[in-house]
Amino acid sequence: MYFEGYGYRGNTFEQNYRCYPASFIEKPQLEAGDKIIMPPSALDRLASLHIDYPMLFELRNAAVERVSHCGVLEFIAEEGMIYMPYWMMQNMLLQEGDIVQVKNATLLKGTYVKLQPHTTDFLDISNPKAILETTLRNFSCLTTGDSIMVAYNNKKYYIDIVETKPSAAISIIETDCEVDFAPPLDYKEPEKPAVSIPISKAPVQEPEMPKFNPFTGTGRRLDGKPLKQQTPPLVSAGTTSNDPKSDSANGSKNSSGPVSSRQTSGKLIFGSNSISKDTQKVPAKETNDASPKEEESKFQAFSGKKYSLKG
């Protein structure tokens, strides 16, 4: 059924109106909720339809395909006009006098809603939960993607509707709804301070273990004489003198004329008997005979008494 002059079709209320903010009708209380003011002709049509109460409506801006939902407060507007909260016009990108489509809707009762404040100032309120509960009493429905306005202490706080369950648009009239908060849009996580290791807990370096060096002990001779490395070299009486004559004498003894000079040149000369084996062994015997008698008295091999088997 179609009613001429109103544009009502069948059992559904659907009409286009020009929208204006609530300040045009001097109704500032509209800004604290989501309700609109409609003309009396809309009430006549709604009364003839068997619609569900409370009356809920879908608002659509066909120019930008923005959709929201609202309730109704009064039916006192001029024909062809509706008055809306200004924050709702901002959500739908509407200007004064723009065309908006109004259609009755039936929404499920909400069970869950997730909210996200725009700024961290909302969290600085002494009791934001109580303020939010008081504000939402003026709302009849919530739509995912909308931004509602909460007025408190002469300041406006905007909150995004991030998620709603069980549907994208829910009714919050006489229902128990779980409310969750997301971090504000301007929230920044505090930087974690660099962890400084206290001196007492600093890792202690363990001392290196000494390396194993084999055969580092001292050697001993079987005859009991000290090693050459432990005793200073013995020098004969002839070599200890500082007399230049003795040095020349020793040099004359060690030298054997042109034969020795030829042997020290790095060549072997066969048939030369100028240096005998006895003369080569003399320095060794002299050094052995020059050892002090005190060293011989320390240890004498086979110095025990002898016994005869005959008795």
C-alpha positions in Angstrom: 0.0 0.0 0.0 1.3 3.4 -0.9 0.1 6.7 0.8 0.4 9.7 -1.5 2.2 12.6 -0.1 4.1 10.6 2.5 5.9 8.0 0.5 5.1 5.1 2.9 5.2 1.7 1.4 3.5 -1.4 2.7 4.1 -2.3 6.3 7.5 -0.6 6.4 8.2 3.0 7.4 10.7 4.6 4.9 10.9 8.3 4.2 13.5 10.9 3.1 13.9 14.0 5.2 16.2 17.0 5.3 18.3 16.9 8.4 19.4 19.8 10.7 21.3 19.9 13.9 19.6 20.1 17.3 20.8 23.6 17.8 18.2 24.8 15.3 15.3 23.8 17.6 17.0 24.7 20.9 17.2 21.1 22.2 20.7 20.8 23.5 19.9 17.6 25.4 19.8 15.8 22.0 23.6 16.0 21.9 23.9 13.7 25.0 22.2 10.7 23.2 21.3 9.2 19.9 17.7 10.2 19.5 16.2 12.4 16.8 13.1 14.6 16.5 10.6 13.7 13.7 7.5 15.4 12.3 4.0 14.5 13.5 3.1 12.8 10.2 5.7 10.1 11.0 3.9 9.3 14.3 0.6 8.9 12.5 2.1 6.4 10.1 4.1 4.5 12.7 1.0 4.2 14.9 -0.9 2.5 12.0 1.9 -0.1 11.6 2.5 -3.0 13.9 6.1 -2.2 14.7 8.2 -3.3 17.6 8.8 -0.9 20.5 10.9 0.9 21.4 11.0 2.6 18.0 14.4 2.2 16.3 15.4 3.6 12.9 18.1 3.1 10.3 19.6 6.3 9.0 21.3 6.2 5.5 23.3 8.7 3.6 23.0 7.4 0.1 25.5 9.9 -1.3 28.4 8.3 0.6 26.8 5.0 1.7 27.1 5.7 5.5 24.6 3.9 7.8 23.8 4.4 11.4 21.0 3.7 13.8 19.0 5.9 16.3 15.9 6.2 18.4 13.2 8.9 18.5 12.6 11.5 21.2 9.7 13.6 20.0 7.4 14.2 16.9 7.4 18.0 16.9 9.6 18.8 13.8 8.3 20.6 10.7 7.1 18.4 7.9 9.8 17.1 5.7 12.5 17.8 8.4 14.2 16.0 11.2 16.6 17.2 13.9 19.7 15.2 14.8 22.6 15.4 17.2 25.5 17.1 15.5 28.0 14.3 16.3 25.6 11.9 14.5 25.6 14.2 11.4 29.4 14.2 11.5 29.5 10.3 11.6 27.3 10.2 8.5 29.1 13.1 6.7 25.9 15.2 6.5 25.6 18.9 6.2 22.7 21.2 7.1 19.8 20.5 4.8 21.2 17.3 3.3 18.8 14.4 2.5 18.8 11.4 4.8 16.7 8.3 4.5 14.9 7.1 7.6 13.6 3.5 7.9 12.2 1.6 10.8 14.5 -1.3 12.1 14.4 -4.1 14.5 17.7 -4.7 16.4 18.9 -7.6 18.6 19.8 -6.9 22.2 23.5 -6.5 22.6 25.6 -8.8 24.6 29.1 -7.4 24.0 30.6 -4.0 22.9 34.2 -2.9 22.5 34.9 0.8 22.9 38.1 2.8 22.0 38.5 6.4 23.3 40.2 8.9 20.9 42.5 10.3 23.6 44.0 9.2 26.9 42.2 12.1 28.6 39.1 10.0 29.0 41.1 7.5 31.2 42.2 10.4 33.5 38.6 10.8 34.7 38.2 9.7 38.3 35.6 7.1 37.4 35.2 6.7 33.7 33.1 3.6 34.0 30.4 5.4 35.9 30.4 8.3 33.5 30.0 5.9 30.6 27.2 4.1 32.2 25.3 7.3 32.8 25.9 8.5 29.2 24.8 5.2 27.6 21.4 5.5 29.4 20.5 8.1 26.9 21.4 5.8 24.0 19.0 3.3 22.5 21.4 1.5 20.1 25.0 1.2 19.0 26.4 0.6 15.5 29.9 -0.7 14.7 32.0 2.0 13.1 30.2 5.0 14.8 31.8 7.5 17.1 29.7 8.5 20.1 30.3 11.7 22.2 30.5 11.6 26.0 30.1 15.1 27.6 31.7 15.5 31.1 32.8 18.5 33.1 32.4 20.9 30.1 34.5 18.7 27.9 33.6 16.4 25.0 35.1 12.9 24.7 34.7 10.9 21.5 34.6 7.1 21.7 34.7 4.7 18.7 32.4 1.6 18.6 35.0 -1.0 17.6 32.9 -4.1 17.8 29.4 -5.2 18.8 27.8 -8.6 19.3 25.7 -10.4 18.2 25.4 -8.2 15.2 26.9 -5.0 13.7 24.0 -2.9 15.2 22.6 -3.8 18.6 19.9 -2.5 21.0 21.1 -1.6 24.5 17.8 -0.9 26.1 17.1 -3.0 29.2 19.9 -5.5 28.5 23.1 -6.7 30.3 25.9 -5.9 27.9 29.6 -6.7 28.5 31.8 -3.6 27.8 35.5 -3.9 26.9 38.0 -1.1 26.2 40.7 -0.9 23.6 43.8 1.3 24.1 43.2 5.0 23.1 44.1 6.0 19.7 46.9 8.3 20.9 48.2 5.8 23.5 51.9 5.0 23.3 53.5 2.2 25.2 56.2 3.4 27.6 59.7 2.6 26.6 61.3 -0.2 28.6 64.3 1.1 30.5 67.6 -0.5 29.7 68.4 -3.2 32.3 71.7 -2.4 34.0 73.6 -5.3 35.5 74.6 -4.5 39.1 78.3 -4.8 39.9 77.6 -7.5 42.4 75.9 -9.6 39.8 78.4 -9.1 37.1 79.9 -12.3 35.7 83.1 -13.2 37.5 85.9 -14.4 35.2 87.3 -17.6 36.5 91.1 -17.7 36.7 92.8 -19.7 33.9 94.0 -23.1 34.9 97.8 -23.5 34.6 98.8 -25.4 31.5 100.5 -28.8 31.9 104.1 -28.8 30.9 105.7 -32.3 30.9 109.3 -32.9 32.1 109.7 -29.8 34.0 111.5 -31.4 37.0 115.2 -31.3 37.8 117.6 -34.0 36.7 120.1 -35.8 38.8 123.3 -37.7 37.9 123.9 -41.3 39.0 127.4 -40.5 40.3 125.9 -37.8 42.5 127.7 -34.9 40.9 125.7 -31.8 40.3 124.5 -31.0 36.8 126.4 -28.4 34.7 123.3 -26.2 34.5 123.2 -26.0 38.3 126.9 -25.2 38.9 128.8 -22.3 37.4 131.4 -23.4 34.9 134.8 -24.1 36.4 137.6 -22.0 35.1 141.3 -23.0 35.4 143.7 -20.8 37.2 145.5 -19.9 34.0 142.3 -18.5 32.4 141.3 -16.4 35.5 144.4 -14.2 35.5 144.1 -10.8 34.0 147.8 -10.7 33.1 148.1 -10.0 29.4 151.3 -12.1 29.3 149.4 -15.2 30.5 146.8 -14.5 27.8 149.5 -14.4 25.2 151.0 -17.6 26.6 147.7 -19.4 26.4 147.2 -18.2 23.0 150.6 -19.5 22.0 149.8 -22.9 23.4 146.5 -23.2 21.6 147.9 -22.0 18.3 150.0 -24.4 16.3 151.3 -22.2 13.5 150.1 -22.3 10.0 148.5 -25.8 10.4 145.9 -24.6 12.9 145.1 -21.6 10.7 144.5 -23.9 7.8 142.3 -26.2 9.8 140.1 -23.4 11.1 139.5 -22.3 7.5 136.7 -24.9 7.1 138.9 -27.4 5.1 140.1 -30.9 5.9 143.9 -31.5 5.3 144.9 -35.1 5.2 148.3 -36.2 6.6 148.6 -33.5 9.2 149.8 -34.8 12.5 150.6 -31.5 14.1 147.8 -31.8 16.6 147.7 -35.1 18.6 144.8 -36.7 20.4 146.6 -36.2 23.7 146.8 -32.5 23.2 143.1 -32.3 22.4 142.2 -34.1 25.6 144.4 -32.0 27.9 141.9 -29.2 28.4 139.2 -31.7 29.4 141.5 -33.4 32.0 142.6 -30.1 33.3 139.0 -29.0 33.9 138.2 -32.3 35.6 141.3 -32.2 37.8 140.6 -28.6 38.7 137.4 -29.5 40.5 137.7 -28.9 44.3 138.2 -31.8 46.6 135.1 -30.8 48.5 132.9 -32.0 45.7 134.6 -35.5 45.8 134.1 -35.7 49.6 130.3 -35.3 49.2 129.8 -38.5 47.4 132.1 -41.4 46.7 130.9 -44.4 44.8 131.7 -47.8 46.1 133.4 -46.5 49.3 132.2 -49.3 51.5 134.4 -51.9 53.3 135.3 -55.1 51.4 135.0 -58.5 52.9 136.5 -61.8 51.8 134.5 -64.9 51.5 137.4 -66.9 53.1 137.1 -64.9 56.2 
